[in-house]
Amino acid sequence: MPAPAIVPPQPPPTPLPHVPQPRPTDVFADRLLLVLSGQRPVHSMLRHTAGRAYDELAWLADRSPLRARGTRPVVRDIGYFEPRPGAIEAFARIGAGDQLRAMAFRLERGGDLRWRCTAVELGGPRRPRTDED
């Protein structure tokens, strides 16, 4: 009978470096900016919104409020408040050249643990309310 093969000991697996996940406020500020500046179509937010937020976003996007001439708008700063677990009220400062705008949005985590935008606002006119609101 042949002798059993000797397998040299394997070094322990190298742990993968921890890659921090972006906060939902950062992800949604970027997504909303891309839509409101005309860089992405509004329907790209369909599965990332809930309630009337999609209608608000579509209404705002038609007006391209963050579209800038020459300078691409960027998120300069984000702040947020958690009024309760699973809900975040956030604001983002949007800069384009020497212009600065504010954007406010609300995120809620659903039963599937995914964050969705439930409200979005910019300074200026708001979408008129309908009987369905």
C-alpha positions, 0 to 999 in steps of 0.5 A: 500500500502506498504511503499517504501523500503529505499535504503541506500546511496552507497559510491562513487566507488573507482577509480582504480589506474592509471596504466601507460602504457609502452611506445611503445619503451619499448614494441618493444625493448623487443619484438625485443630482444626476437626474435633476441636472439632466445627466440621467433620465428620471426613470432611472430612479423608479425603483429607488423611490416610493410614494409621491417622490417619483412624481415630485422628481419627474416634475422637478426634472422636467425643469432641469433645475440643477443643469448648469452651463459649462460647469458640471454640478457636484455634491459639496456637502451632505447633512442628515438627521434620523427622526426614527430608525429607518428614516433619514431626512437629508440635505445636500449642498450642490455647487456648480462654479460659483453657484450654490443650491440646496436639495432636501430629501427623505429616505425610508428603509423598507421591509426588504431593507432597501432605502428609497427616496420618499420626498425631494425638494429644491428651493423654488416652485413646488409641484402643485398638489393633486387630489391624489396627494 
